[in-house]
Amino acid sequence: MMQDEVVIITGTSRGLGGELARALELRSAKVIQVPLEEDLDALVGEVVQRYGKVDVLVNAASLECSG
C-alpha cells in the first residue's frame, strides 16, 4: 500500500510516467507531478517543507529526437 507515501514524478503527461502517477494515486499516494520546465531542486524543497519527506522520486521524463 502506498497510503501517505510522497512521490515526485517527472514526465507524467503521457506514457510510463502518466500511468505510474494514476496507479499510485489510486493507492492513496500523494503524487506530485513535475512539469519539464520546473526547477526540481526548488520543488523538492517545497515538498519536504509541506509533507516533511519525499519517499520516492521517479524520473520518467524523456525528449524525442529526430533526424
C-alpha positions in Angstrom: 0.0 0.0 0.0 1.3 3.5 -0.8 -1.0 5.4 1.5 0.6 8.6 2.7 3.8 8.0 0.7 5.0 11.2 -1.0 6.0 10.6 -4.6 7.5 13.1 -7.1 7.2 12.0 -10.8 8.6 13.8 -13.8 7.2 13.1 -17.3 3.6 12.5 -16.3 1.9 13.9 -19.4 1.9 10.5 -21.1 3.5 7.1 -21.2 5.0 5.4 -18.2 5.1 8.5 -16.0 1.4 9.2 -16.5 0.4 5.6 -15.9 2.5 5.4 -12.8 1.0 8.6 -11.4 -2.5 7.3 -11.9 -1.8 3.9 -10.4 -0.1 5.5 -7.3 -3.0 8.0 -6.8 -5.4 5.1 -6.8 -3.3 3.6 -3.9 -3.7 6.9 -2.0 -0.1 8.1 -2.5 0.5 11.9 -2.6 1.7 12.3 -6.1 3.5 15.5 -7.1 3.7 15.8 -10.9 6.6 17.8 -12.3 6.4 19.9 -15.5 9.6 19.8 -17.6 10.3 23.4 -17.0 10.0 23.2 -13.2 13.1 23.7 -11.1 13.3 20.3 -9.5 15.6 21.4 -6.6 13.2 24.1 -5.6 10.2 21.8 -5.9 11.8 19.1 -3.7 12.4 21.7 -1.1 8.8 22.8 -1.2 7.5 19.2 -1.0 9.8 18.5 2.0 8.6 21.7 3.7 5.0 20.8 3.1 5.0 17.0 3.7 8.2 16.5 5.7 9.6 13.9 3.3 9.9 12.5 -0.2 9.6 8.8 -0.3 10.0 8.2 -4.0 11.4 10.2 -6.9 10.8 8.9 -10.4 12.4 10.5 -13.5 10.2 9.3 -16.3 10.7 12.4 -18.5 12.1 12.0 -21.9 12.7 14.1 -25.0 12.0 12.9 -28.5 14.8 13.4 -31.0 14.5 13.1 -34.7 16.8 13.4 -37.6 
